Amino acid sequence: MRITLNCRIRASETLLKERARDYAPAFFLLLACLLSGLRSAFNWEVFTLVFFCWAVFFKKEGFTLPGGLWPWFFGWLGITSIFSLEPLNSLSQFSKYLFFAFFFSLTSHSAITSGWAPHFGPFGKSGGRAWLCALFGAALVCAFVVLYQRLSGGGVYGIIGYNPNYSAAILTGAFAAAWVFMFSESSLRLKALYGLLAAVFLAGITASNSRGALFAATLAAATYLAVNKKWRVLLYLAAAFSLAAVIVPADWLYFLFKTGDSRSYARVWIWGSALKAAFSSPFFGFGPGLFERAFELFKFPYFNGISYYGHSTIHAHSEVLNLAAESGFPAAALFLGAVFYSVKEKSRDAFSAAMKLCALSLLVQGSFDMVFYSGAVSLLFFGSLGFASGGCAKEAAGGESSQARMEPEATGMPGSQSRFMSVIFGIVCVLGFVPRIVFDRDFSLAMRPGTDPAQSQMALRRALFFAPCNKDLLLEFASARLLSSGNYAYAAAFVENAAVFCPKDPRFPYLAAEAFIYGGNAPSAYDRLEKTLALEPEFMAARVALARLLYSDGKLKTAAAQAAIAVTTASQNRRPYSVYDRLLVNFNLEAFESLKKDLWKKTTTGRNIVSGPQAR
């Protein structure tokens, strides 16, 4: 009796561990979606803690590095993190990629050791079955939410953040998988079911108004038909698209292609900035996670009615270009080569083909959108790629036992040692996010109005240690240095040194001009104010400061002309919505009124300045 009971307990424990292994990829994909798509360091910290707790207790095999070029790719990212402009910041980003390597290993292992379960039957040992159910479930939620938001007339955001492209990426991957199964199944009932799912996902993609997702879904469908030589269906599909382009109302086409929104085509200039950044540092790049810093150096002007340089971006809106700018051209080449190596083998079944098409459709959309900024989308990409490559490995292995192939002893690493290495790498991943969480707290403390000055300065110094090129922190520190320093030449030099990282930000030359004015260096102040206005002609405080400086120097007519420009500019400015634009239009109205009175008394031009700008 006791032996039988012990055997049953061991069997139950074994079954629990097998289920925990098989369902884990699907569970973590859904968890990533629930944690706001993994777009913050805190959510990443929670996610990695849960993941590696699971790995310690349920994954006895440990992790192995992915094959092909993936070790070189992840290793190169680690090297570029060391040579980064902000090594601690890049370490946080590298921790994400290290986790993606673990997840890739997990799904490729699951694909090898799990059999494909019957359709709509019990899960059994099928990790792929659970993964597909999680993908379709998340995509159905995305589709219903996006369609409801579109039909209700409100903003369309999806389920991840305020960017519908993230939800559209999940829909794109699910559509690609459903499309493969629709043509692979022999049962008419299953064909109809997958066809219905594909139609729902495509409707969600259309409602999200994501051009990248729509293009990726269309290309995935056409590619699958072409590879499998379904030329007649491909011809019908092309004819349907051509007919739709003719009979669909023009307003619908404007909606699909966003022709009425000029900002939606600004990413072409972002790609140009990314290429300039990549060519400026082609080998190591600026550091993983630092595209925002690179963009500040190669920012393009874009006028929104008030400002030219008030825009910024944390991603190149193209994953390949983003990798090239952050980690050099070798990273981009290794990434593309590793993806090609993972999908080049022939698929063993419909599931493996579906996972390949899912990953490739995400890569296509990621070439036009910033969807890989979301950890959930990246998990879907690397997870699907792992299932696809694991399936190919299983086919290549022939009749050898899959469990024997994946046991740690078969690879020359004892189970305890493999688990120990998993714990070590897990600790590295978790610790990589800790500095970022501390930075977020210090950044908020340093930039929050009303904070105790001493506490704010300490937080500011700690935040600058983590991100020494962050322009907001540099501006705050430069302003504090200007107010507290009696040596204005030193303060101006500090501001101009900080401006090296942000040459298109007019606030730095404006601060330097203030320092030169306080120090009595009028020529240098002139030069910095003119540079400020060359960047942002609507910078009202700089315009008024220049007029005041000209008036003090006895150049009355030139001062009156600058004051007149300030009046005209203020009357024509749009209502500011961003903090940057409010900074440009706000200024000391009382000082300007006093200047106008003085100019009115002494010059004829000044008498034409009838009314000044209103306070905002």
C-alpha distance (Angstrom), angle and dihedral (degrees) to the residues before:
residue distance angle dihedral
M1 . . .
R2 3.79 . .
I3 3.82 91.6 .
T4 3.80 91.1 48.9
L5 3.81 91.2 49.2
N6 3.82 91.8 49.3
C7 3.80 90.2 49.6
R8 3.79 90.7 51.1
I9 3.80 91.5 48.8
R10 3.80 91.4 49.8
A11 3.79 90.8 46.8
S12 3.80 90.3 50.8
E13 3.80 91.6 49.0
T14 3.80 90.7 48.7
L15 3.80 91.2 49.2
L16 3.81 90.8 48.3
K17 3.79 92.0 51.6
E18 3.79 91.8 46.6
R19 3.79 91.4 50.5
A20 3.80 90.6 45.7
R21 3.79 89.0 52.4
D22 3.80 95.5 46.0
Y23 3.79 97.1 44.2
A24 3.81 95.6 40.1
P25 3.84 99.0 90.4
A26 3.79 91.6 50.4
F27 3.79 92.3 45.6
F28 3.79 93.5 51.0
L29 3.80 92.3 47.0
L30 3.80 90.2 55.5
L31 3.80 91.3 43.2
A32 3.80 89.9 53.6
C33 3.80 90.3 53.1
L34 3.80 91.1 49.0
L35 3.81 91.9 50.8
S36 3.80 91.0 66.2
G37 3.78 92.4 -87.6
L38 3.84 92.7 -62.8
R39 3.79 96.5 -80.6
S40 3.80 99.2 141.6
A41 3.79 133.8 59.3
F42 3.81 92.5 -121.6
N43 3.81 92.7 55.2
W44 3.79 89.4 47.4
E45 3.81 90.1 51.3
V46 3.81 92.1 52.9
F47 3.78 91.7 44.9
T48 3.81 96.4 49.8
L49 3.81 92.0 46.2
V50 3.81 90.7 54.7
F51 3.80 91.6 44.4
F52 3.78 97.4 51.2
C53 3.80 92.9 42.5
W54 3.77 85.9 57.6
A55 3.81 90.8 46.2
V56 3.81 92.9 53.5
F57 3.81 95.7 48.3
F58 3.79 103.6 33.5
K59 3.81 110.5 22.1
K60 3.78 107.2 71.8
E61 3.81 94.0 168.0
G62 3.80 94.8 65.8
F63 3.79 120.6 -151.7
T64 3.76 132.9 -59.1
L65 3.78 125.3 -160.3
P66 3.81 114.9 -103.3
G67 3.76 115.4 -103.1
G68 3.77 131.3 -119.2
L69 3.79 117.4 33.6
W70 3.79 96.0 -24.6
P71 3.85 95.8 96.4
W72 3.80 88.7 52.0
F73 3.79 91.3 48.6
F74 3.80 95.4 49.7
G75 3.79 91.0 41.4
W76 3.79 91.5 52.3
L77 3.81 90.3 52.1
G78 3.80 88.4 53.5
I79 3.81 90.7 52.2
T80 3.80 93.3 48.7
S81 3.80 89.3 49.9
I82 3.80 88.5 61.6
F83 3.82 92.4 51.2
S84 3.80 92.9 42.8
L85 3.81 126.0 127.2
E86 3.81 86.1 -120.9
P87 3.83 108.8 25.4
L88 3.81 96.0 -177.5
N89 3.77 91.2 50.1
S90 3.79 91.6 48.3
L91 3.80 90.3 48.5
S92 3.80 88.9 63.8
Q93 3.79 90.4 52.3
F94 3.80 92.1 45.7
S95 3.81 89.4 52.9
K96 3.80 87.7 61.6
Y97 3.79 91.8 53.1
L98 3.79 90.6 46.5
F99 3.78 88.3 55.1
F100 3.80 90.6 49.1
A101 3.81 87.4 55.9
F102 3.82 89.3 53.9
F103 3.79 91.5 47.7
F104 3.79 91.8 48.2
S105 3.80 88.4 52.7
L106 3.81 90.6 48.6
T107 3.80 96.0 52.0
S108 3.80 94.9 42.3
H109 3.82 88.5 51.6
S110 3.80 90.5 47.4
A111 3.80 90.6 51.3
I112 3.81 91.0 53.2
T113 3.80 98.9 45.0
S114 3.81 99.7 37.3
G115 3.75 125.8 76.3
W116 3.78 120.7 -138.4
A117 3.82 107.5 -102.5
P118 3.82 123.9 -139.4
H119 3.78 116.7 -88.7
F120 3.80 113.8 -81.2
G121 3.76 90.7 -8.3
P122 3.82 129.6 118.2
F123 3.77 116.2 -52.0
G124 3.77 95.6 -119.2
K125 3.82 109.1 168.2
S126 3.75 95.9 -33.9
G127 3.79 112.2 129.7
G128 3.78 88.2 172.9
R129 3.78 90.8 55.1
A130 3.80 92.0 53.4
W131 3.81 91.1 44.7
L132 3.79 92.3 53.3
C133 3.80 92.1 47.7
A134 3.81 90.3 50.5
L135 3.81 91.2 48.6
F136 3.80 93.9 48.8
G137 3.80 91.8 43.4
A138 3.80 93.5 51.5
A139 3.81 90.6 44.8
L140 3.81 92.5 50.9
V141 3.80 90.2 52.3
C142 3.82 89.7 48.6
A143 3.80 91.7 48.8
F144 3.80 95.1 49.3
V145 3.81 93.1 45.0
V146 3.81 93.5 47.7
L147 3.81 93.0 45.7
Y148 3.80 91.5 48.5
Q149 3.80 91.8 49.0
R150 3.80 91.3 48.5
L151 3.81 94.9 47.0
S152 3.81 93.3 44.7
G153 3.80 90.0 58.6
G154 3.80 96.0 -123.4
G155 3.77 129.8 115.2
V156 3.80 117.6 -57.6
Y157 3.81 112.0 -131.8
G158 3.80 107.7 142.4
I159 3.79 121.2 -148.5
I160 3.83 100.2 -56.5
G161 3.78 117.6 68.7
Y162 3.79 121.2 -58.5
N163 3.80 96.5 -54.4
P164 3.83 113.8 92.1
N165 3.81 90.8 -161.1
Y166 3.82 90.6 79.2
S167 3.80 92.4 57.9
A168 3.81 89.2 41.3
A169 3.82 88.9 56.6
I170 3.81 91.2 56.5
L171 3.81 88.8 47.9
T172 3.80 90.7 49.8
G173 3.80 93.2 52.7
A174 3.80 92.0 46.3
F175 3.80 91.8 47.5
A176 3.81 91.3 52.8
A177 3.81 91.3 51.1
A178 3.81 93.6 46.1
W179 3.81 90.1 48.0
V180 3.81 91.6 56.4
F181 3.81 93.5 48.2
M182 3.80 91.5 46.9
F183 3.81 90.4 62.1
S184 3.81 96.4 34.6
E185 3.79 100.7 54.6
S186 3.78 120.4 89.0
S187 3.80 95.4 -160.6
L188 3.80 113.7 91.1
R189 3.80 90.6 -146.5
L190 3.79 92.2 55.8
K191 3.80 91.9 44.6
A192 3.79 89.6 54.4
L193 3.79 91.9 46.7
Y194 3.81 94.8 51.3
G195 3.79 90.2 42.2
L196 3.80 89.7 54.9
L197 3.81 90.9 48.9
A198 3.80 90.9 49.4
A199 3.82 90.3 50.4
V200 3.81 92.1 50.6
F201 3.80 91.8 48.2
L202 3.81 91.7 48.0
A203 3.80 90.3 50.1
G204 3.80 89.1 52.3
I205 3.81 91.1 49.8
T206 3.80 90.6 50.9
A207 3.81 92.2 47.5
S208 3.80 91.1 50.6
N209 3.82 88.2 58.2
S210 3.79 91.7 -139.9
R211 3.80 108.6 155.5
G212 3.80 92.2 -169.6
A213 3.81 92.1 53.2
L214 3.80 92.6 46.3
F215 3.79 91.6 49.5
A216 3.82 91.8 46.7
A217 3.81 92.5 49.5
T218 3.81 92.2 48.0
L219 3.79 92.7 47.0
A220 3.82 91.8 47.1
A221 3.79 92.0 51.8
A222 3.81 93.1 47.0
T223 3.82 93.2 44.7
Y224 3.80 93.1 52.2
L225 3.80 91.3 50.1
A226 3.81 92.2 47.7
V227 3.82 95.1 46.9
N228 3.80 91.3 49.5
K229 3.83 90.9 44.3
K230 3.78 95.3 -120.5
W231 3.78 90.3 151.5
R232 3.78 96.6 159.0
V233 3.79 93.2 54.8
L234 3.80 89.8 45.1
L235 3.81 89.8 52.4
Y236 3.80 90.8 50.0
L237 3.79 89.8 49.3
A238 3.81 92.3 50.8
A239 3.80 90.5 47.9
A240 3.80 90.8 50.3
F241 3.80 91.5 51.8
S242 3.80 91.4 47.5
L243 3.79 91.7 49.6
A244 3.80 91.4 47.4
A245 3.80 90.7 52.1
V246 3.81 89.1 55.4
I247 3.80 102.2 43.0
V248 3.80 101.1 32.5
P249 3.83 111.9 99.2
A250 3.78 115.7 -102.5
D251 3.81 91.2 -119.1
W252 3.79 89.8 62.1
L253 3.79 91.5 52.2
Y254 3.81 90.0 48.6
F255 3.80 87.3 52.4
L256 3.81 94.1 49.0
F257 3.79 95.2 47.0
K258 3.83 96.9 33.3
T259 3.78 91.5 -132.5
G260 3.79 91.5 160.8
D261 3.81 93.8 58.1
S262 3.78 112.1 73.2
R263 3.82 91.5 -174.0
S264 3.80 90.5 64.2
Y265 3.82 89.0 68.6
A266 3.80 95.3 47.8
R267 3.81 90.4 93.7
V268 3.81 87.8 80.0
W269 3.81 86.9 67.3
I270 3.80 89.4 44.5
W271 3.80 88.0 56.7
G272 3.79 88.1 51.1
S273 3.80 90.3 52.6
A274 3.81 89.6 48.4
L275 3.80 91.3 52.7
K276 3.80 91.5 48.8
A277 3.80 89.6 50.7
A278 3.80 91.4 48.0
F279 3.80 93.3 50.0
S280 3.80 91.3 46.8
S281 3.82 89.9 58.4
P282 3.81 105.1 15.8
F283 3.79 99.4 165.0
F284 3.81 109.7 42.5
G285 3.80 101.5 9.2
F286 3.78 122.3 -155.1
G287 3.80 95.7 -60.8
P288 3.82 134.9 -81.9
G289 3.79 111.6 -64.9
L290 3.81 94.2 14.7
F291 3.78 103.6 103.3
E292 3.79 88.5 117.3
R293 3.82 88.7 62.9
A294 3.80 91.9 47.8
F295 3.79 90.7 49.0
E296 3.81 91.0 55.9
L297 3.80 89.0 60.4
F298 3.81 95.3 48.1
K299 3.79 101.9 30.2
F300 3.80 117.9 151.0
P301 3.84 124.8 -142.3
Y302 3.80 116.2 -102.3
F303 3.81 117.7 174.2
N304 3.81 116.9 -145.6
G305 3.80 97.6 175.4
I306 3.81 94.7 -80.7
S307 3.79 112.3 29.4
Y308 3.79 138.6 34.2
Y309 3.81 100.5 -165.3
G310 3.79 103.6 31.8
H311 3.80 94.0 109.3
S312 3.78 128.0 91.6
T313 3.78 137.9 169.1
I314 3.79 136.0 -159.4
H315 3.81 94.6 -153.6
A316 3.80 137.4 39.8
H317 3.83 91.9 -126.5
S318 3.78 86.4 -121.5
E319 3.78 120.6 75.5
V320 3.80 95.1 -150.0
L321 3.82 93.3 49.3
N322 3.79 89.7 43.4
L323 3.81 90.6 55.4
A324 3.80 90.7 46.5
A325 3.81 92.0 52.8
E326 3.81 95.5 42.9
S327 3.81 102.0 37.4
G328 3.78 105.4 13.1
F329 3.77 133.5 -106.3
P330 3.84 92.2 -64.0
A331 3.82 89.7 65.0
A332 3.80 92.4 50.8
A333 3.81 91.9 46.8
L334 3.81 93.1 47.0
F335 3.80 91.2 48.3
L336 3.80 93.8 52.4
G337 3.80 91.3 42.7
A338 3.80 92.2 50.3
V339 3.80 91.7 50.0
F340 3.80 90.7 49.5
Y341 3.82 90.9 49.1
S342 3.83 89.8 51.7
V343 3.81 95.6 52.3
K344 3.81 103.3 32.3
E345 3.82 95.4 89.1
K346 3.79 119.0 87.6
S347 3.80 113.6 -96.5
R348 3.79 115.1 -110.7
D349 3.82 95.6 -148.4
A350 3.79 144.6 -9.3
F351 3.80 93.1 -79.9
S352 3.80 93.5 56.2
A353 3.82 90.1 47.0
A354 3.80 90.5 48.8
M355 3.79 92.0 52.0
K356 3.80 91.3 49.2
L357 3.78 92.2 51.0
C358 3.81 90.7 45.2
A359 3.81 92.2 53.8
L360 3.80 93.7 43.9
S361 3.80 92.6 48.9
L362 3.80 89.2 53.1
L363 3.80 89.6 49.5
V364 3.81 90.6 51.8
Q365 3.79 92.5 49.8
G366 3.79 89.7 44.3
S367 3.80 88.0 58.0
F368 3.82 88.9 66.8
D369 3.82 104.2 26.8
M370 3.79 138.6 44.6
V371 3.82 92.6 -118.0
F372 3.82 93.5 128.0
Y373 3.80 88.2 66.7
S374 3.80 84.7 79.0
G375 3.78 112.0 79.8
A376 3.81 90.2 -149.1
V377 3.81 92.0 60.0
S378 3.81 90.7 45.5
L379 3.82 89.9 51.1
L380 3.79 89.6 51.4
F381 3.80 89.9 50.9
F382 3.81 97.7 46.8
G383 3.80 92.6 38.5
S384 3.80 93.7 52.1
L385 3.79 90.2 44.9
G386 3.80 89.6 51.5
F387 3.81 92.5 51.9
A388 3.80 90.1 48.2
S389 3.81 95.9 47.8
G390 3.81 92.1 41.3
G391 3.76 90.0 54.2
C392 3.79 91.0 51.7
A393 3.81 89.9 49.6
K394 3.77 90.1 51.9
E395 3.78 91.4 53.7
A396 3.80 91.9 46.4
A397 3.80 91.2 51.1
G398 3.80 91.9 63.5
G399 3.76 117.7 -162.3
E400 3.80 97.6 -15.1
S401 3.79 114.8 125.2
S402 3.77 109.7 -95.6
Q403 3.77 92.8 -148.1
A404 3.79 90.5 53.2
R405 3.77 90.4 50.2
M406 3.76 93.4 53.5
E407 3.79 101.4 39.8
P408 3.82 111.3 114.4
E409 3.78 91.8 -126.9
A410 3.80 89.7 58.5
T411 3.77 90.6 57.8
G412 3.78 93.5 48.9
M413 3.81 95.7 -106.3
P414 3.81 119.2 109.5
G415 3.80 116.2 -127.2
S416 3.81 94.2 -114.9
Q417 3.80 91.8 50.1
S418 3.80 91.4 47.0
R419 3.79 90.7 51.1
F420 3.80 90.3 47.0
M421 3.81 90.5 53.9
S422 3.80 89.1 49.4
V423 3.80 89.7 54.1
I424 3.82 91.7 48.6
F425 3.78 93.7 50.0
G426 3.79 89.7 43.8
I427 3.79 90.8 54.9
V428 3.81 89.8 49.3
C429 3.81 90.2 52.7
V430 3.79 94.2 47.2
L431 3.81 93.8 45.4
G432 3.78 90.2 49.6
F433 3.80 90.2 68.0
V434 3.82 96.1 46.4
P435 3.85 95.8 78.4
R436 3.80 89.2 49.4
I437 3.80 92.2 52.6
V438 3.82 90.3 48.8
F439 3.81 89.3 48.3
D440 3.81 92.5 51.9
R441 3.80 89.8 52.8
D442 3.82 93.5 46.8
F443 3.80 92.3 45.3
S444 3.79 91.5 53.4
L445 3.80 91.0 46.6
A446 3.80 93.9 48.3
M447 3.80 95.6 47.5
R448 3.82 97.9 40.8
P449 3.83 113.5 105.7
G450 3.78 115.6 -124.2
T451 3.80 96.2 30.1
D452 3.78 116.8 142.1
P453 3.85 105.3 -89.6
A454 3.80 95.3 -130.6
Q455 3.79 92.4 47.3
S456 3.80 90.9 45.0
Q457 3.81 92.3 52.1
M458 3.80 92.3 50.0
A459 3.80 91.0 49.4
L460 3.80 89.8 46.8
R461 3.80 92.6 53.5
R462 3.81 92.4 47.9
A463 3.80 91.3 48.4
L464 3.81 91.3 49.5
F465 3.80 89.8 51.6
F466 3.81 88.1 58.7
A467 3.83 96.6 39.6
P468 3.82 109.6 19.1
C469 3.84 92.3 169.1
N470 3.81 97.9 50.8
K471 3.81 105.2 126.6
D472 3.81 96.1 -151.4
L473 3.79 91.4 53.6
L474 3.80 91.7 44.7
L475 3.80 91.0 51.5
E476 3.78 92.0 48.8
F477 3.79 92.1 48.1
A478 3.82 92.1 45.2
S479 3.82 91.3 50.4
A480 3.79 90.9 49.9
R481 3.81 90.6 47.9
L482 3.81 90.6 50.1
L483 3.80 92.7 51.5
S484 3.79 96.6 43.8
S485 3.81 101.1 38.1
G486 3.78 122.1 86.5
N487 3.80 89.7 -167.9
Y488 3.80 99.9 79.7
A489 3.81 94.0 177.9
Y490 3.80 88.6 58.4
A491 3.81 90.7 46.7
A492 3.82 91.0 51.0
A493 3.80 91.2 49.1
F494 3.80 90.5 50.9
V495 3.81 91.3 50.7
E496 3.79 92.7 49.4
N497 3.78 92.3 48.2
A498 3.80 88.7 52.9
A499 3.82 90.0 48.5
V500 3.81 89.7 65.4
F501 3.82 88.2 81.8
C502 3.83 93.4 47.5
P503 3.83 108.8 34.6
K504 3.83 93.1 159.9
D505 3.81 95.9 52.9
P506 3.85 110.0 99.6
R507 3.79 93.3 -161.1
F508 3.79 92.3 76.8
P509 3.84 97.7 56.3
Y510 3.81 88.0 42.4
L511 3.81 91.0 55.8
A512 3.80 89.7 46.4
A513 3.83 89.3 51.2
E514 3.80 90.0 52.8
A515 3.79 90.0 51.8
F516 3.81 91.5 50.1
I517 3.82 91.2 47.7
Y518 3.80 91.3 52.4
G519 3.79 89.0 46.7
G520 3.82 92.9 50.4
N521 3.81 95.4 -115.5
A522 3.82 99.4 136.0
P523 3.86 98.9 170.2
S524 3.80 92.5 54.5
A525 3.80 90.0 44.9
Y526 3.83 90.1 53.1
D527 3.77 90.6 51.4
R528 3.83 94.2 49.6
L529 3.81 93.8 46.0
E530 3.79 91.5 50.2
K531 3.80 89.2 49.6
T532 3.80 89.3 50.3
L533 3.80 92.7 51.6
A534 3.80 91.5 44.8
L535 3.80 87.5 60.6
E536 3.81 97.1 39.7
P537 3.83 115.5 14.7
E538 3.82 89.3 -177.1
F539 3.83 93.2 60.9
M540 3.81 95.7 122.6
A541 3.81 98.2 -174.2
A542 3.81 90.5 52.9
R543 3.81 91.4 46.9
V544 3.81 92.3 51.2
A545 3.83 91.3 44.5
L546 3.81 89.7 52.9
A547 3.81 91.4 49.3
R548 3.81 90.8 49.0
L549 3.81 91.2 48.5
L550 3.81 91.9 49.6
Y551 3.79 90.7 48.3
S552 3.80 91.3 50.8
D553 3.81 89.1 50.5
G554 3.82 91.5 53.3
K555 3.82 96.2 -108.8
L556 3.80 93.5 130.2
K557 3.80 100.8 163.9
T558 3.78 93.4 48.1
A559 3.81 89.8 47.0
A560 3.81 90.7 50.3
A561 3.81 90.0 50.3
Q562 3.80 90.9 52.8
A563 3.80 90.5 48.1
A564 3.80 90.4 50.8
I565 3.80 90.1 51.8
A566 3.81 88.8 50.9
V567 3.82 91.0 53.1
T568 3.81 92.8 48.3
T569 3.79 93.1 45.4
A570 3.79 93.5 49.3
S571 3.80 92.3 50.9
Q572 3.82 92.4 51.0
N573 3.80 100.0 42.5
R574 3.76 119.4 114.4
R575 3.76 122.3 -126.3
P576 3.82 107.3 -78.8
Y577 3.79 117.9 -124.6
S578 3.80 104.3 173.1
V579 3.80 128.0 64.3
Y580 3.79 89.2 -118.3
D581 3.82 93.3 54.2
R582 3.80 92.2 46.3
L583 3.79 88.3 53.7
L584 3.80 90.1 54.5
V585 3.81 97.1 50.2
N586 3.81 98.9 39.5
F587 3.81 120.4 85.8
N588 3.81 143.0 141.9
L589 3.80 102.3 -66.0
E590 3.81 95.5 -175.9
A591 3.81 92.5 55.1
F592 3.79 90.1 48.8
E593 3.81 92.5 50.5
S594 3.80 89.5 51.1
L595 3.80 90.1 50.3
K596 3.80 91.0 50.2
K597 3.78 91.9 53.0
D598 3.79 91.6 51.3
L599 3.79 91.5 48.3
W600 3.81 91.7 46.9
K601 3.77 90.3 55.7
K602 3.79 96.7 47.9
T603 3.82 107.2 33.5
T604 3.76 139.3 43.9
T605 3.79 91.7 -139.6
G606 3.76 89.9 53.8
R607 3.81 91.2 59.2
N608 3.79 89.3 64.7
I609 3.80 89.5 64.5
V610 3.79 95.2 92.0
S611 3.78 103.2 160.6
G612 3.76 130.2 17.9
P613 3.77 130.6 -145.6
Q614 3.76 119.3 -73.3
A615 3.76 122.3 -115.0
R616 3.75 113.2 -100.4
